[in-house]
């Protein structure tokens, strides 16, 4: 009876997390570690997908399974729906892949946290950074940086500008950002790339040219003249 109650609670929790749950979450339902170990081996009711992370069998595996498991590991006791940026936000290449933007390989799982953390996993990269409320959102049950922050993070990481331009163009094409807002977010990187300091519009234009985006003139025309004249001389 206790096991049935724990399994029911665990199933409800996993349903909200793409079919996944952590060992710590299982323990909060009253399930003993030995029982969980049995369920993931002989009984094969659950499947271990990463250290301390399991998946309920019987349902299709969610998209980005390994990324989801890595995200749950960052704060194993916190349910997905209660998480905040302090628990980790999908960022950089991983965020671009989650949106489906560009073609940068995302075999390394990247997250941003407000405090420094280290991991022994070779496929995990943790970035220290502060995210404002407008720089992250929830996407497919995961906390993820918004496109403007993704592009800024990729430039900060010195990714290939052509690849970044492709991510940027697809973000604009899908309506996830406005050209003026994107230009403002890029202004801090203009000088690094040889353009006039603070000229986010010029950087936006250059990145769109590298991506050979056919809509670039249309997008640039949507930026008010006041935006193009705000860069310092």
C-alpha positions as CSV (number, residue, x, y, z in Angstrom):
1,X,0.0,0.0,0.0
2,X,2.8,2.4,0.8
3,X,4.6,1.6,-2.4
4,X,1.4,2.1,-4.4
5,X,0.9,5.5,-2.8
6,X,4.5,6.5,-3.5
7,X,4.3,5.3,-7.1
8,X,1.1,7.3,-7.6
9,X,2.7,10.5,-6.2
10,X,5.8,9.9,-8.3
11,X,3.8,9.3,-11.5
12,X,2.0,12.6,-11.0
13,X,5.3,14.4,-10.4
14,X,7.0,12.8,-13.4
15,X,4.1,13.7,-15.6
16,X,4.9,17.4,-15.0
17,X,8.6,16.8,-15.8
18,X,8.5,15.1,-19.1
19,X,8.3,11.7,-17.5
20,X,11.5,12.3,-15.4
21,X,12.1,12.5,-11.6
22,X,15.1,12.5,-9.3
23,X,16.1,10.2,-6.6
24,X,15.6,13.0,-4.0
25,X,12.1,13.6,-5.3
26,X,11.3,9.9,-5.0
27,X,12.5,10.0,-1.4
28,X,10.1,12.8,-0.6
29,X,7.2,10.4,-1.6
30,X,8.4,8.0,1.1
31,X,10.1,5.6,-1.4
32,X,13.3,4.0,0.0
33,X,16.4,4.0,-2.1
34,X,16.5,0.2,-2.1
35,X,13.0,0.1,-3.6
36,X,13.9,2.6,-6.3
37,X,17.0,0.5,-7.1
38,X,14.8,-2.6,-7.5
39,X,12.3,-0.8,-9.7
40,X,15.0,0.4,-12.0
41,X,16.6,-3.1,-12.4
42,X,14.6,-6.3,-11.9
43,X,11.1,-4.8,-12.2
44,X,12.1,-2.4,-15.0
45,X,9.3,-0.1,-14.0
46,X,11.6,2.9,-14.2
47,X,14.7,3.6,-16.2
48,X,17.9,5.3,-14.9
49,X,18.8,8.0,-17.4
50,X,21.6,9.8,-15.5
51,X,23.1,9.8,-12.0
52,X,20.2,10.3,-9.7
53,X,17.6,10.9,-12.5
54,X,15.0,8.4,-13.7
55,X,12.3,8.0,-16.3
56,X,8.9,6.3,-15.9
57,X,8.7,3.6,-18.5
58,X,5.6,3.3,-20.7
59,X,5.7,6.8,-22.2
60,X,7.7,8.1,-25.1
61,X,11.0,9.6,-24.1
62,X,10.8,13.4,-24.1
63,X,12.8,15.6,-26.5
64,X,16.2,16.7,-25.3
65,X,16.2,13.9,-22.7
66,X,19.8,14.3,-21.7
67,X,19.5,18.0,-21.4
68,X,16.4,17.6,-19.2
69,X,18.2,15.1,-17.0
70,X,21.2,17.4,-16.6
71,X,18.9,20.3,-15.7
72,X,17.1,18.2,-13.0
73,X,20.5,17.3,-11.5
74,X,21.3,20.9,-10.8
75,X,18.6,21.1,-8.1
76,X,17.4,17.6,-7.6
77,X,15.0,18.4,-4.7
78,X,13.1,21.1,-6.5
79,X,10.1,20.3,-8.8
80,X,10.4,21.7,-12.3
81,X,7.4,24.0,-11.8
82,X,8.9,25.6,-8.7
83,X,12.3,26.4,-10.2
84,X,13.8,29.8,-10.6
85,X,17.0,31.1,-12.2
86,X,19.0,30.2,-9.1
87,X,18.3,26.6,-9.9
88,X,19.8,26.8,-13.3
89,X,18.7,28.1,-16.7
90,X,19.4,26.5,-20.1
91,X,21.7,28.9,-22.0
92,X,24.2,29.4,-24.8
93,X,24.3,26.6,-27.4
94,X,21.9,24.4,-25.4
95,X,19.3,27.2,-25.4
96,X,19.6,27.8,-29.2
97,X,19.1,24.0,-29.7
98,X,16.1,24.0,-27.5
99,X,14.5,26.7,-29.6
100,X,15.7,25.0,-32.8
101,X,17.8,28.0,-33.8
102,X,20.9,27.7,-36.0
103,X,23.2,24.7,-36.3
104,X,25.7,25.0,-33.5
105,X,26.5,21.5,-32.0
106,X,25.0,21.3,-28.5
107,X,26.6,18.0,-27.2
108,X,27.7,20.0,-24.2
109,X,24.8,20.9,-21.9
110,X,25.1,24.6,-20.9
111,X,23.4,26.3,-18.0
112,X,23.6,29.8,-16.4
113,X,23.5,30.2,-12.6
114,X,23.9,33.2,-10.4
115,X,26.7,31.6,-8.4
116,X,29.8,29.7,-9.3
117,X,29.5,26.0,-9.4
118,X,31.7,23.2,-10.7
119,X,30.9,19.8,-12.1
120,X,33.0,16.7,-12.9
121,X,30.8,15.9,-15.9
122,X,32.7,16.4,-19.1
123,X,29.5,17.1,-21.0
124,X,28.4,19.9,-18.7
125,X,29.3,23.6,-18.8
126,X,28.1,25.9,-16.1
127,X,28.2,29.7,-16.6
128,X,28.0,32.2,-13.9
129,X,25.7,35.1,-14.7
130,X,22.8,37.2,-13.5
131,X,19.6,37.0,-15.5
132,X,16.9,39.7,-15.3
133,X,13.2,38.7,-15.4
134,X,13.1,39.6,-19.1
135,X,16.0,37.4,-20.1
136,X,14.6,34.0,-19.3
137,X,11.3,32.1,-19.8
138,X,9.8,28.6,-19.6
139,X,9.9,26.5,-22.8
140,X,8.8,22.9,-23.0
141,X,9.0,22.6,-19.2
142,X,12.5,24.0,-18.9
143,X,13.8,27.4,-17.9
144,X,15.7,28.8,-20.8
145,X,17.3,32.1,-21.8
146,X,15.4,34.3,-24.3
147,X,16.7,34.7,-27.8
148,X,18.3,38.2,-27.2
149,X,20.2,36.8,-24.2
150,X,21.2,33.7,-26.3
151,X,22.7,35.8,-29.0
152,X,24.6,38.0,-26.4
153,X,25.9,34.9,-24.6
154,X,27.1,33.4,-27.9
155,X,29.0,36.5,-28.8
156,X,30.4,36.7,-25.3
157,X,31.6,33.2,-25.7
158,X,33.3,34.2,-29.0
159,X,31.3,31.9,-31.1
160,X,31.6,32.2,-34.9
161,X,29.7,35.4,-35.9
162,X,28.2,33.7,-38.9
163,X,26.7,31.0,-36.8
164,X,25.5,33.6,-34.3
165,X,23.9,35.5,-37.2
166,X,22.0,32.4,-38.2
167,X,20.6,32.0,-34.7
168,X,19.7,35.7,-34.6
169,X,18.0,35.5,-38.0
170,X,15.9,32.5,-37.1
171,X,14.9,34.1,-33.8
172,X,13.6,37.2,-35.7
173,X,12.0,35.0,-38.4
174,X,10.0,33.1,-35.8
175,X,8.9,36.3,-34.0
176,X,10.7,35.6,-30.8
177,X,12.3,39.0,-30.8
178,X,12.0,42.5,-32.4
179,X,14.9,43.9,-34.4
180,X,15.1,47.1,-32.3
181,X,15.2,45.1,-29.1
182,X,17.8,42.8,-30.5
183,X,19.9,45.7,-31.6
184,X,19.8,47.2,-28.1
185,X,21.0,43.9,-26.6
186,X,23.9,43.8,-29.1
187,X,25.2,47.3,-28.4
188,X,27.8,46.2,-25.8
189,X,29.5,43.9,-28.3
190,X,29.9,46.3,-31.3
191,X,33.4,47.6,-30.4
192,X,34.7,44.1,-29.8
193,X,33.9,43.2,-33.4
194,X,35.4,46.4,-34.9
195,X,32.3,48.5,-35.1
196,X,31.5,51.9,-33.5
197,X,31.2,51.5,-29.8
198,X,27.6,51.0,-28.7
199,X,26.3,50.6,-32.3
200,X,24.0,47.6,-31.9
201,X,22.2,48.4,-35.2
202,X,25.5,48.1,-37.2
203,X,26.3,44.9,-35.5
204,X,22.8,43.6,-36.2
205,X,23.2,44.5,-39.8
206,X,26.6,42.8,-40.1
207,X,25.4,39.6,-38.4
208,X,22.3,39.4,-40.7
209,X,24.6,39.9,-43.7
210,X,26.8,37.0,-42.6
211,X,23.7,34.9,-42.3
212,X,22.6,36.0,-45.8
213,X,19.1,36.6,-44.3
214,X,16.9,37.7,-47.2
215,X,14.6,39.6,-44.8
216,X,17.4,41.7,-43.3
217,X,16.4,45.0,-45.0
218,X,12.8,44.6,-43.9
219,X,14.0,43.9,-40.3
220,X,16.3,46.9,-40.3
221,X,13.6,49.1,-41.6
222,X,11.6,48.3,-38.5
223,X,14.2,50.0,-36.2
224,X,13.2,53.6,-35.4
225,X,15.7,56.3,-36.5
226,X,16.1,57.2,-32.8
227,X,17.7,53.8,-32.3
228,X,20.3,54.3,-35.0
229,X,21.5,57.6,-33.6
230,X,22.0,56.5,-29.9
231,X,25.5,55.0,-30.4
232,X,28.3,57.1,-28.9
233,X,30.6,58.8,-31.6
